[in-house]
Amino acid sequence: MLTLTNNAAQAIRDLTAAAPEPAQSGIRISSQGEGSSSLTLSLATAPEPADEVVEAEGARVYLDPVAATVLEDKSLDAGADDQGSVSFLVTDQPI
């Protein structure tokens, strides 16, 4: 299952703090099409019915079925540049 670093959890909490329903809001990672290796990330107010939900430290990530399979053994990290723009990085889970 996808894991979140402390940085990623904080970034997600920051992004969803201003959402209309912050208690259920999170980020959603979804595939661009059947069998696609391209994933997109967006803010979501709630999971879709088939989504897998990953929650850590109050941060929620919703994964569509393809994304859940692709990211099963990965970790999500986050960082910010000098202007404060957040970027997410997918890495292998530490052993």
Secondary structure, DSSP 8 states (H G I E B T S, - for coil): --EE-HHHHHHHHHHHTTSSSTTT-EEEEEESSTT---EEEEEESS--TT-EEEEETTEEEEE-HHHHHHTTTEEEEEEE-TT--EEEEEEE---
